[in-house]
Amino acid sequence: MTAAAPPQIPLIEEFLQAMSADRGLARNSLDAYRRDLEAAASRLAATGSTIESCDAEDLRRALAGWHTDGLAPRSVARRLSALRQMMAWLVEERRRDDNPCRWIDNPKAPATLPKSLSESEITALIAAAQRLQPDRKALQMTAMLELLYATGLRVSELVSLPADQFRRDLATIIVQGKGGRERLVALGGPARLAVSRWLAHLDETGAGAAAHFLFPVGDTHITRQQFASALKRLSQAAGIDASRVSPHILRHSFATHMLNRGADLRGLQTLLGHADISTTQIYTATRPDRLAGLVAEAHPLAGARQQD
C-alpha cells in the first residue's frame, strides 16, 4: 500500500516558488524549508488542522508534540521559523487573516560553547607539520598553521590571502573578511618566519613570481576543503583525535588562548572580525574562573575585602 503524501504539498510548493522568485534562495535552502513545512503540515493534520486554518493553540500543541518526540530545540525553532514565514506570505496573499506564529515564542536553545584545543596540542600539530614530507608540504602546512593560530583568521580568509603583503615582511596585514569589511591583523614572529620560508621555497621552485595567492594551486588557491582534509590527516600524525580538529576549532583556540592570557574583549573582537561583540563574548563562558580571577586582581576593593 502506497503511503499517503504529506498534506498541503501544493500550497507548500506554491510558497517555495514565491520564495525562490522573491529571494533567490539556493536549492538546498528550499529543500530545507520543504522538509520543515511538510513536517509541520503533518503534525497539524494529526490534530485536525492545517497551515491555512490553524490558530496559536494548534501551533502550541504541535510544538509540545515535537518536544515530546525529543526533537532538538534548534530543529523546533527552525520549523517554527519556516511556518512563520509561510504564514506571513499567506496573510500577504490574503489567504489568511492573521499570522498565529506571532503569538508563539521561539524555544530557547542551549548555548553551544566553542570547543578548542590546548596550547600543547597546538604545539604538537605544528611540530607534526614540520615533519611532513616532502619539504614543500611541510613548509606550506607549517605556514598555514602558524598563520591561523597567530591571527584567528577564518579558513576562507586564510586560503585566499594574497602573497604581495607578505613579501614586505610586515608586522601587520590587511584582511578582507565577511561583507567586504577590512581589518588590520598583527603577525607574530613564528608566523612571519614560517611564511618567509614558504615564500623562499616558492621562489626557489619558480612558482613564486607568477603566484597571486600565498598558497597557490595553479591559477587559484588551495580550497577550504583541501586544507581541512590535510588538517585531519595532520591531527592523526600528532596523536590528536581528528574529530576534535578543524580550521574553525583552531580559530576558537586562538580566541580562547588569547583571552586566557589577558587579551581584552574589544581587541579580540577586532582581531576576529566580529561585527557584534556579543559574538565574541561567548568565549568568556569557557573560562568563568578567569573572570573571577580578573575581579579579584583588578577590583579596587578586592584586596581590602580579603584582609577583613
MARDO-216586 format. One record per residue: residue number from 1; residue in one letter; x, y, z of N, C-alpha, C in turn. Coordinates in steps of 0.2 Angstrom, whole numbers, plus 2048, in hexadecimal, padded with zeros to 3 digits. Layout:
N
> nr;rest;nx;ny;nz;cax;cay;caz;cx;cy;cz
> NUM;A;X;Y;Z;X;Y;Z;X;Y;Z
...
//
This chain:
308
> nr;rest;nx;ny;nz;cax;cay;caz;cx;cy;cz
> 1;M;804;7FA;800;800;800;800;804;806;800
> 2;T;803;80B;7FC;807;811;7FB;805;816;801
> 3;A;80B;818;804;80A;81D;809;807;823;807
> 4;A;802;826;80B;7FF;82D;809;804;832;809
> 5;A;804;837;804;808;83C;803;807;841;809
> 6;P;80C;845;80B;80B;84A;811;806;84F;80E
> 7;P;802;851;813;7FC;856;811;7FF;85D;80E
> 8;Q;7FB;860;80A;7FC;867;808;802;868;804
> 9;I;804;862;801;80A;863;7FC;809;868;7F7
> 10;P;804;869;7F4;803;86E;7EF;804;875;7F1
> 11;L;801;876;7F7;802;87D;7FB;809;87E;7FC
> 12;I;80C;879;7FF;813;87A;801;818;87C;7FB
> 13;E;816;878;7F6;81A;879;7EF;819;880;7ED
> 14;E;813;882;7ED;811;889;7EB;815;88E;7EF
> 15;F;816;88D;7F5;819;892;7FA;821;892;7F8
> 16;L;823;88C;7F7;82B;88B;7F5;82C;88E;7EF
> 17;Q;828;88E;7EA;829;891;7E3;829;899;7E4
> 18;A;825;89B;7E9;825;8A3;7EA;82B;8A5;7EE
> 19;M;82E;8A0;7F2;834;8A2;7F6;83A;8A2;7F1
> 20;S;83A;89D;7EC;83F;89D;7E7;83F;8A3;7E3
> 21;A;839;8A5;7E1;839;8AB;7DD;83B;8B1;7E0
> 22;D;838;8B2;7E6;839;8B8;7EA;840;8B9;7ED
> 23;R;843;8B3;7F0;849;8B4;7F3;84F;8B0;7F0
> 24;G;84E;8AC;7EB;853;8A9;7E7;857;8A4;7EB
> 25;L;853;8A0;7F0;856;89B;7F4;859;895;7F0
> 26;A;85E;893;7F3;862;88D;7F0;85D;887;7F1
> 27;R;85E;882;7EC;85A;87B;7ED;85B;878;7F4
> 28;N;861;878;7F7;861;875;7FD;85D;878;802
> 29;S;85D;87F;802;858;883;807;851;881;806
> 30;L;84F;881;7FF;848;87F;7FE;846;878;800
> 31;D;84B;874;7FF;84A;86D;801;849;86D;809
> 32;A;84D;871;80D;84C;871;814;845;874;816
> 33;Y;843;879;813;83D;87C;814;837;877;813
> 34;R;838;873;80D;833;86E;80B;832;869;811
> 35;R;838;866;813;838;861;818;834;863;81F
> 36;D;836;869;821;833;86C;827;82C;86D;826
> 37;L;82A;870;820;823;872;820;81F;86B;81F
> 38;E;821;866;81B;81D;860;81B;81D;85D;822
> 39;A;822;85D;826;822;85A;82C;81C;85E;831
> 40;A;81C;865;830;817;869;834;810;867;831
> 41;A;80F;867;82B;809;865;828;806;85E;82A
> 42;S;80B;859;82B;809;853;82D;807;853;834
> 43;R;80A;857;838;809;857;840;802;85B;840
> 44;L;801;860;83D;7FB;864;83D;7F5;85F;83B
> 45;A;7F6;85B;836;7F1;857;833;7EF;852;838
> 46;A;7F3;850;83C;7F2;84B;841;7ED;84D;847
> 47;T;7ED;854;848;7E9;857;84C;7E3;85A;849
> 48;G;7E2;858;843;7DC;85B;83F;7DC;862;83D
> 49;S;7E2;864;83C;7E3;86B;839;7E7;86B;833
> 50;T;7E8;871;830;7EC;872;82B;7F0;879;82B
> 51;I;7F5;87A;827;7F9;880;827;7F4;886;826
> 52;E;7EF;885;822;7EB;88B;820;7E6;88C;826
> 53;S;7E4;887;82A;7DF;888;82E;7E1;888;836
> 54;C;7E7;886;837;7E9;885;83E;7E9;88C;842
> 55;D;7E9;88B;848;7E9;891;84D;7EF;890;851
> 56;A;7F1;895;856;7F6;895;85A;7F6;88F;85F
> 57;E;7F0;88D;861;7F0;887;865;7F2;880;861
> 58;D;7F0;880;85B;7F2;87A;857;7F9;87A;856
> 59;L;7FC;880;855;804;880;855;807;87E;85B
> 60;R;804;880;861;807;87E;867;807;876;868
> 61;R;801;873;866;801;86C;867;806;869;862
> 62;A;807;86C;85C;80C;869;858;813;869;85B
> 63;L;814;86F;85E;81B;870;861;81C;86B;867
> 64;A;816;86A;86B;817;865;871;818;85E;86E
> 65;G;815;85D;868;816;856;866;81D;855;863
> 66;W;820;85A;860;827;859;85E;82B;858;864
> 67;H;82A;85C;869;82E;85C;870;82E;855;873
> 68;T;827;852;873;826;84B;875;82A;846;871
> 69;D;82A;847;86B;82E;843;866;835;843;867
> 70;G;838;848;86B;83F;849;86C;842;84D;866
> 71;L;83F;851;863;842;855;85D;846;85A;861
> 72;A;84C;85B;85E;850;860;861;84D;867;861
> 73;P;84F;86C;866;84C;872;866;84E;876;85F
> 74;R;854;875;85D;855;879;856;851;877;851
> 75;S;84F;870;850;84B;86E;84B;844;870;84C
> 76;V;842;871;852;83B;873;853;83B;87B;851
> 77;A;840;87E;853;840;886;851;841;886;849
> 78;R;844;882;846;845;882;83F;83E;881;83B
> 79;R;83A;87C;83E;834;87B;83B;82F;881;83C
> 80;L;82F;884;842;82B;889;844;82D;88F;840
> 81;S;833;890;83E;835;896;83A;832;895;833
> 82;A;833;88F;830;830;88D;82A;828;88F;829
> 83;L;825;88C;82F;81E;88E;82F;81C;895;830
> 84;R;820;899;833;81F;8A0;834;820;8A4;82E
> 85;Q;824;8A2;82A;825;8A5;823;820;8A3;81E
> 86;M;81E;89D;81F;818;89B;81A;812;89E;81C
> 87;M;810;89F;823;80A;8A2;825;80A;8A9;823
> 88;A;810;8AC;823;810;8B3;821;80F;8B4;81A
> 89;W;811;8AF;816;810;8AF;80F;808;8AE;80D
> 90;L;805;8AA;811;7FE;8A8;811;7FA;8AE;812
> 91;V;7FC;8B2;817;7F8;8B8;819;7F9;8BD;813
> 92;E;7FF;8BE;811;801;8C3;80B;7FC;8C1;805
> 93;E;7FB;8BA;804;7F7;8B8;7FE;7F0;8B8;800
> 94;R;7EE;8BA;806;7E7;8BA;808;7E4;8B4;808
> 95;R;7E8;8AF;80A;7E5;8A8;80B;7E5;8A6;812
> 96;R;7E7;8AB;817;7E6;8AA;81E;7E5;8B1;820
> 97;D;7E1;8B2;826;7E0;8B9;829;7E5;8BB;82D
> 98;D;7E9;8B6;830;7EE;8B7;835;7F4;8B2;835
> 99;N;7F9;8B4;838;7FF;8AF;839;7FF;8AD;840
> 100;P;7FD;8A7;842;7FD;8A5;849;803;8A4;84C
> 101;C;809;8A3;848;80F;8A2;84A;812;8A8;84E
> 102;R;80F;8AE;84D;811;8B4;851;810;8B3;859
> 103;W;80B;8AF;85A;80A;8AE;861;80E;8A8;864
> 104;I;812;8A5;860;816;89F;863;81E;8A2;863
> 105;D;821;8A0;869;828;8A2;86A;82C;89C;868
> 106;N;832;89E;865;837;899;863;839;895;869
> 107;P;83A;88E;868;83D;88B;86E;844;88D;86F
> 108;K;846;88D;875;84D;88F;877;852;889;876
> 109;A;857;88A;872;85C;885;871;861;886;875
> 110;P;864;881;878;86A;881;87D;870;884;879
> 111;A;873;889;87C;879;88C;879;87E;887;878
> 112;T;881;886;872;887;882;870;88D;885;871
> 113;L;891;883;876;898;886;877;89D;884;872
> 114;P;8A1;889;870;8A6;887;86B;8AB;882;86E
> 115;K;8AC;87D;86A;8B1;878;86C;8B8;87A;869
> 116;S;8BD;878;86D;8C4;87A;86B;8C9;875;86D
> 117;L;8CF;875;86A;8D4;871;86C;8D9;874;872
> 118;S;8DD;871;875;8E1;873;87A;8E7;876;877
> 119;E;8EB;87A;87A;8F1;87D;877;8F6;878;875
> 120;S;8F6;873;879;8FB;86D;878;8F9;869;872
> 121;E;8F2;869;871;8F0;865;86B;8F2;86A;864
> 122;I;8F1;870;865;8F3;874;85F;8FA;874;85E
> 123;T;8FE;873;863;906;872;862;907;86C;85E
> 124;A;903;867;860;904;860;85D;902;860;856
> 125;L;8FD;864;854;8FB;864;84D;900;867;849
> 126;I;903;86D;84C;908;870;848;90E;86C;847
> 127;A;910;869;84C;916;864;84C;915;85F;847
> 128;A;90F;85C;847;90D;857;842;90D;859;83B
> 129;A;90B;860;83A;90C;863;833;913;864;831
> 130;Q;917;865;835;91E;866;834;922;860;832
> 131;R;91F;85A;834;922;853;832;91F;851;82B
> 132;L;91A;854;828;917;851;822;91C;851;81D
> 133;Q;91B;84C;818;91F;84B;812;91A;84B;80C
> 134;P;91D;84E;806;923;852;805;923;859;809
> 135;D;929;85C;808;92A;862;80B;925;867;809
> 136;R;922;867;803;91D;86C;801;917;86C;805
> 137;K;915;865;807;90F;864;80B;910;867;812
> 138;A;916;865;815;918;868;81B;918;86F;81C
> 139;L;91B;872;817;91B;87A;817;915;87D;817
> 140;Q;910;87A;812;90A;87D;811;905;87C;817
> 141;M;905;876;81A;901;875;81F;903;878;825
> 142;T;909;879;826;90C;87D;82C;90A;884;82C
> 143;A;90B;887;826;909;88E;825;901;88F;826
> 144;M;8FD;88B;823;8F6;88B;824;8F4;88B;82C
> 145;L;8F7;886;82F;8F5;885;836;8F7;88B;83A
> 146;E;8FE;88D;839;900;893;83D;8FC;899;83C
> 147;L;8FA;89A;836;8F6;8A0;834;8EF;89F;837
> 148;L;8EC;89A;837;8E5;899;83A;8E5;89A;841
> 149;Y;8EA;897;844;8EA;897;84C;8ED;89E;84E
> 150;A;8F1;8A2;84A;8F3;8A8;84C;8EE;8AE;84B
> 151;T;8E9;8AC;847;8E5;8B2;845;8DD;8B0;846
> 152;G;8DC;8AA;847;8D4;8A8;847;8D0;8A9;841
> 153;L;8D4;8A9;83B;8D0;8AA;835;8CB;8A5;834
> 154;R;8C6;8A7;830;8C1;8A2;82E;8C5;89E;828
> 155;V;8C3;897;827;8C6;893;822;8C6;896;81B
> 156;S;8C0;899;81A;8BF;89C;813;8C4;8A2;812
> 157;E;8C5;8A6;818;8CA;8AC;817;8D1;8A9;817
> 158;L;8D3;8A4;81A;8D9;8A1;81A;8DB;89E;813
> 159;V;8D7;89A;810;8D9;897;809;8D9;89C;804
> 160;S;8D5;8A2;804;8D5;8A7;7FF;8DA;8AD;800
> 161;L;8DF;8AC;805;8E3;8B2;806;8E8;8B3;800
> 162;P;8E8;8B9;7FE;8ED;8BB;7F9;8F4;8BB;7FB
> 163;A;8F9;8BA;7F7;900;8B9;7F9;903;8BF;7FA
> 164;D;901;8C5;7F6;905;8CB;7F6;906;8CE;7FD
> 165;Q;901;8CE;801;902;8D1;808;908;8CE;80C
> 166;F;909;8C7;80B;90E;8C3;80F;915;8C4;80C
> 167;R;915;8C6;806;91C;8C7;803;91F;8CE;806
> 168;R;91C;8D2;80A;91E;8D8;80D;920;8D6;814
> 169;D;91F;8D0;816;921;8CE;81D;91E;8D3;822
> 170;L;917;8D5;822;914;8D9;826;912;8D6;82D
> 171;A;911;8DA;832;90F;8D8;838;908;8D7;839
> 172;T;904;8DA;834;8FD;8DA;833;8FB;8D9;82C
> 173;I;8F5;8D6;82B;8F2;8D5;824;8EB;8D8;825
> 174;I;8E8;8D9;81F;8E1;8DB;81E;8DE;8D5;81B
> 175;V;8D8;8D3;81F;8D4;8CD;81D;8CD;8D0;81B
> 176;Q;8CB;8CD;816;8C4;8CE;814;8BF;8C9;816
> 177;G;8BB;8CB;81B;8B7;8C5;81E;8AF;8C6;81B
> 178;K;8AB;8C3;81F;8A4;8C3;81D;8A1;8CA;81B
> 179;G;89D;8CA;816;89A;8D0;813;89F;8D5;811
> 180;G;8A5;8D3;80F;8AA;8D7;80C;8AD;8DC;811
> 181;R;8AC;8DA;818;8AF;8DF;81D;8B6;8DD;81D
> 182;E;8BA;8E2;81E;8C2;8E1;81F;8C4;8E2;826
> 183;R;8C9;8DF;828;8CB;8E0;82F;8D3;8DF;82F
> 184;L;8D6;8E2;834;8DD;8E1;834;8DF;8DB;839
> 185;V;8E3;8D7;837;8E5;8D1;83B;8EC;8D1;83C
> 186;A;8EE;8D0;843;8F5;8D0;844;8F8;8C9;843
> 187;L;8FE;8C8;841;902;8C2;840;907;8C1;845
> 188;G;908;8BC;849;90D;8BA;84D;913;8B8;84A
> 189;G;919;8B7;84D;91F;8B5;84A;91F;8AE;847
> 190;P;91D;8A9;84B;91C;8A2;848;918;8A2;841
> 191;A;913;8A6;841;90F;8A6;83B;913;8A9;835
> 192;R;916;8AF;836;91A;8B2;831;91F;8AE;82F
> 193;L;923;8AB;833;928;8A6;831;926;8A0;82D
> 194;A;920;89D;82F;91E;898;82B;91C;89A;824
> 195;V;919;8A0;824;916;8A2;81D;91C;8A4;819
> 196;S;922;8A7;81C;927;8A9;818;92B;8A2;815
> 197;R;92B;89D;819;92E;897;816;92A;894;811
> 198;W;923;894;811;91F;892;80C;920;896;806
> 199;L;920;89C;806;921;8A1;800;928;89F;7FD
> 200;A;92D;89E;801;934;89D;7FF;933;896;7FB
> 201;H;930;891;7FD;92F;88B;7F9;92B;88C;7F3
> 202;L;926;890;7F3;923;892;7ED;927;895;7E7
> 203;D;92B;89A;7EA;930;89D;7E5;935;898;7E3
> 204;E;938;894;7E7;93D;88F;7E5;93A;88A;7DF
> 205;T;934;889;7E0;931;884;7DB;92E;888;7D5
> 206;G;92E;88E;7D5;92C;892;7CF;924;893;7CF
> 207;A;921;891;7D5;91A;892;7D5;918;899;7D8
> 208;G;91C;89C;7DB;91B;8A2;7DF;919;8A8;7DB
> 209;A;91D;8A9;7D5;91C;8AF;7D1;915;8B0;7CE
> 210;A;912;8AA;7CC;90C;8AB;7C9;906;8AA;7CE
> 211;A;907;8A8;7D4;902;8A7;7D9;8FF;8AD;7DC
> 212;H;8F8;8AE;7DB;8F5;8B3;7DE;8F3;8B2;7E5
> 213;F;8F2;8AB;7E6;8F0;8A9;7ED;8F6;8A7;7F1
> 214;L;8F5;8A7;7F8;8FB;8A5;7FC;8FB;89D;7FC
> 215;F;8F5;89A;7FB;8F5;893;7FB;8F2;890;7F4
> 216;P;8F6;891;7EF;8F3;890;7E8;8F2;889;7E6
> 217;V;8ED;888;7E2;8EC;881;7DE;8EA;883;7D7
> 218;G;8EF;883;7D3;8EE;885;7CC;8ED;88C;7CC
> 219;D;8E7;88E;7C9;8E5;895;7C8;8E1;898;7CE
> 220;T;8DF;893;7D3;8DB;895;7D8;8DF;893;7DF
> 221;H;8DB;892;7E4;8DE;890;7EA;8DC;88A;7ED
> 222;I;8DF;887;7F2;8DD;881;7F6;8D6;883;7F8
> 223;T;8D1;87D;7F8;8CA;87E;7FA;8CA;87D;802
> 224;R;8C4;880;805;8C3;87E;80C;8C3;877;80D
> 225;Q;8BF;873;808;8BF;86C;809;8C5;868;809
> 226;Q;8CA;86A;805;8D0;867;804;8D4;868;80B
> 227;F;8D4;86F;80D;8D8;870;813;8D5;86C;819
> 228;A;8CE;86C;81A;8CB;868;81F;8CD;861;81F
> 229;S;8CD;85E;819;8CF;857;819;8D6;856;81B
> 230;A;8DA;85A;819;8E1;85A;81B;8E2;85A;822
> 231;L;8DE;85F;825;8DE;860;82C;8DC;85A;830
> 232;K;8D7;856;82E;8D5;850;831;8DA;84B;831
> 233;R;8DE;84A;82B;8E3;845;82A;8E9;847;82F
> 234;L;8EA;84E;830;8F0;850;834;8EE;84F;83B
> 235;S;8E8;84F;83D;8E6;84E;844;8E7;847;846
> 236;Q;8E6;842;842;8E8;83B;843;8EF;83A;844
> 237;A;8F3;83E;840;8FA;83D;841;8FD;840;847
> 238;A;8F9;845;84A;8FB;848;850;8F8;845;856
> 239;G;8F4;83F;855;8F1;83C;85A;8EB;83F;85E
> 240;I;8E7;843;85A;8E1;846;85C;8DB;844;858
> 241;D;8D6;842;85C;8D0;840;859;8CE;845;853
> 242;A;8CD;842;84D;8CC;846;847;8C5;84A;848
> 243;S;8C0;847;84B;8BA;84A;84C;8BA;850;850
> 244;R;8BF;851;854;8C0;857;858;8C4;85D;854
> 245;V;8C6;85C;84E;8CA;861;84A;8C7;863;844
> 246;S;8C6;869;843;8C4;86C;83D;8C6;873;83D
> 247;P;8C6;877;837;8C9;87D;836;8C5;882;83B
> 248;H;8BE;881;83C;8BA;885;840;8BC;884;848
> 249;I;8BE;87E;849;8C0;87D;850;8C7;880;852
> 250;L;8CB;881;84D;8D1;884;84E;8D0;88C;84F
> 251;R;8CB;88E;84B;8C9;895;84C;8C6;896;854
> 252;H;8C2;891;856;8C0;892;85D;8C6;891;862
> 253;S;8CB;88D;860;8D0;88C;864;8D4;893;865
> 254;F;8D5;896;860;8D9;89D;860;8D5;8A1;864
> 255;A;8CE;8A2;864;8CA;8A7;868;8CB;8A5;86F
> 256;T;8CA;89E;870;8CA;89C;877;8D0;89D;87B
> 257;H;8D6;89B;877;8DC;89C;87A;8DE;8A4;87B
> 258;M;8DC;8A8;876;8DD;8AF;877;8DA;8B2;87D
> 259;L;8D3;8B0;87E;8D0;8B2;884;8D2;8B0;88A
> 260;N;8D4;8A9;88A;8D7;8A6;890;8DE;8AA;892
> 261;R;8E1;8AD;88E;8E8;8B0;88F;8E7;8B8;890
> 262;G;8E1;8BA;890;8E0;8C1;892;8DD;8C6;88D
> 263;A;8DC;8C3;887;8DA;8C8;881;8D3;8CB;883
> 264;D;8D2;8D1;882;8CB;8D4;883;8C6;8D2;87E
> 265;L;8C0;8D2;880;8BB;8D0;87B;8BA;8D4;875
> 266;R;8BB;8DB;876;8BA;8DF;870;8C0;8DE;86B
> 267;G;8C6;8DD;86D;8CB;8DC;869;8CA;8D5;865
> 268;L;8C8;8D0;869;8C7;8C9;866;8C1;8CA;861
> 269;Q;8BC;8CE;862;8B7;8CF;85D;8BA;8D1;856
> 270;T;8BE;8D6;857;8C2;8D9;851;8C6;8D4;84D
> 271;L;8CA;8D0;851;8CE;8CB;84E;8CA;8C6;84A
> 272;L;8C4;8C4;84D;8C0;8BE;84A;8BC;8C1;845
> 273;G;8BB;8C8;844;8B6;8CA;83F;8AF;8C9;841
> 274;H;8AD;8C9;847;8A6;8C8;849;8A3;8CF;848
> 275;A;89D;8CF;845;899;8D6;844;896;8D8;84B
> 276;D;894;8D3;84F;891;8D4;855;895;8D1;85B
> 277;I;896;8D5;860;89A;8D2;866;897;8CC;869
> 278;S;890;8CC;869;88C;8C6;86C;88F;8BF;869
> 279;T;891;8BF;863;894;8B9;860;89B;8B7;863
> 280;T;89F;8BD;865;8A5;8BB;869;8A4;8B9;870
> 281;Q;89F;8BC;873;89E;8BB;87A;89D;8B3;87C
> 282;I;89B;8AF;877;89A;8A8;879;8A0;8A5;87B
> 283;Y;8A6;8A8;879;8AC;8A5;87C;8AD;8A6;883
> 284;T;8AA;8AB;886;8AB;8AC;88D;8A7;8A6;891
> 285;A;8A3;8A3;88E;89F;89D;892;8A4;897;892
> 286;T;8A9;897;88E;8AD;891;88F;8B2;891;895
> 287;R;8B3;897;898;8B7;898;89D;8B4;89C;8A3
> 288;P;8AF;89A;8A6;8AC;89E;8AC;8B2;89F;8B1
> 289;D;8B6;89A;8B2;8BB;89B;8B7;8C0;8A1;8B6
> 290;R;8C1;8A2;8AF;8C5;8A8;8AD;8C1;8AF;8AF
> 291;L;8BB;8AF;8AE;8B7;8B5;8AF;8B7;8B6;8B7
> 292;A;8B6;8B1;8BB;8B7;8B2;8C2;8BE;8B4;8C4
> 293;G;8C3;8B2;8C1;8CA;8B4;8C3;8CB;8BB;8C1
> 294;L;8C8;8BD;8BB;8C8;8C4;8B9;8C6;8C9;8BE
> 295;V;8C0;8C7;8C0;8BD;8CB;8C6;8C1;8CC;8CC
> 296;A;8C4;8C6;8CE;8C8;8C6;8D4;8CE;8CA;8D3
> 297;E;8D1;8CA;8CD;8D7;8CD;8CC;8D6;8D5;8CB
> 298;A;8D1;8D6;8C7;8D0;8DD;8C4;8CB;8E2;8C8
> 299;H;8C6;8DF;8CC;8C2;8E3;8D0;8C5;8E7;8D5
> 300;P;8C4;8ED;8D6;8C7;8F1;8DB;8C6;8EF;8E2
> 301;L;8C0;8EC;8E4;8BF;8EA;8EA;8C0;8E2;8EC
> 302;A;8C2;8DF;8E7;8C3;8D8;8E7;8C8;8D6;8ED
> 303;G;8CE;8DA;8ED;8D3;8D8;8F2;8D1;8DA;8F9
> 304;A;8CD;8E0;8F9;8CB;8E2;900;8C6;8DD;903
> 305;R;8C2;8DA;8FF;8BD;8D5;901;8C0;8CF;904
> 306;Q;8C6;8CD;900;8C9;8C7;902;8CD;8C8;909
> 307;Q;8CF;8CE;90A;8D3;8CF;911;8CE;8D0;917
> 308;D;8C7;8D1;915;8C3;8D2;91B;8C1;8CB;91E
//
